Amino acid sequence: MSSFKLTIITPEGTAFENEVESLVAPGSQGFFGILAHHAPMVANLKLGTLTLTQGGQAKYFVIGNGVLEVSDNEVSILAGQAHLAHSFEEAQETTKTTEEVF
């Protein structure tokens, strides 16, 4: 399967930088997906679970509000936070807990 470079940057530094096959992001207007060679775009992100596929395995990040840009088969995410979760359920629970704080 084709891949693209994904970089996730937070105020603390680079949270992730590697090749991935796909991602599903929590956009401000709902979730959307990105595959390799996606058309250029910019989207606002909201607090939620970012799901990516790397080497055929799903990984989950809890990300804060931010911006996603697709350009030249690369995706860059600038977010207020990005924390790797061990499972989808953990990511969902962390998102709920974080929403309650704000």
N, C-alpha and C positions, 0 to 999 in steps of 0.2 A: 504494500500500500504506500502511496506517496505520503511525504511528510513536509512539514514546514517548521521554521524556527519560531519558538515561543519564548519571550522574555517577559517576566513579571517583575516590576520594580515598585518598591514601597519606600517611604521615607527612611527606613532602616537600611535599605540597600537592595540588591538583587535577590529576590526570593526564589526564582526559578529561571533557568536558561538552558534549553535543550531542544532537540527535535521531537515533535509530536505528530501523530496522525490526524487528530481531530480535537476540537474542544467545544463545549457548550457553556455559554456565559450568561450570567444574570443581567440582561440589559434593562435599562430604565423603563422600556415598554414591553418587557417580557424576555424569556430566554431565547437565544439564537445560537446556531451552530456555525462553525468554521471548519472547512476542509482545505487541503493543499490547493494552491493556485486560486484561492478565493479572490474575487474582485476587490480592488481597493475600497476601503471604507473606514469611517470613524464612528464609534458608538459610545454613549454614556453607559456606565455600569452602576449597578446598585449593590448594596450588601447582599451577599448570597453565596451559593455554592457554585464554583467553577469546576467543571468536570473535564479532564483531558485524558486522551488515550495515548499511551507511550509504550511501544513494543507490545501492542495488543492488550495491555493492562490498563485499567482505569485508575486514575489518581484524582483526588479531590482536594480542592483548596477552598477555604473560606476567604472571600475577598471583600474588601470594603468598597465604598463608592470610588469611582475612578473613570478612566477613559481607555478604550481599546482602539488600536489602529492596525489595519491590515494594509501592507504595501510590499510589493515584490516578494511574495511568498514568505513573508515574515509577519508575525503578530507581536505587537508590543502592548503591554498592559501597564498603566500607571495607576496604582491603587493605594488607598489610605492604609490598607493592611492586606496581608496574604499569609495564611497559615495552613500548612499541610495537615490534612485530617487522615486518620487511618481507615475510615470507611465513610460511605455516603451518609449513614445514620449519624455518625459523629459530626460531620460537616453540618448537617441539618440542625442538630441540637446546638452546636456552637453558634450558628446563625441566629437561632431563636434567642439564645442567651444574650448575644450581642445586641440584638434589636431591643431587648428589654432595657438595656443600659442607656440607649439613646432614646 
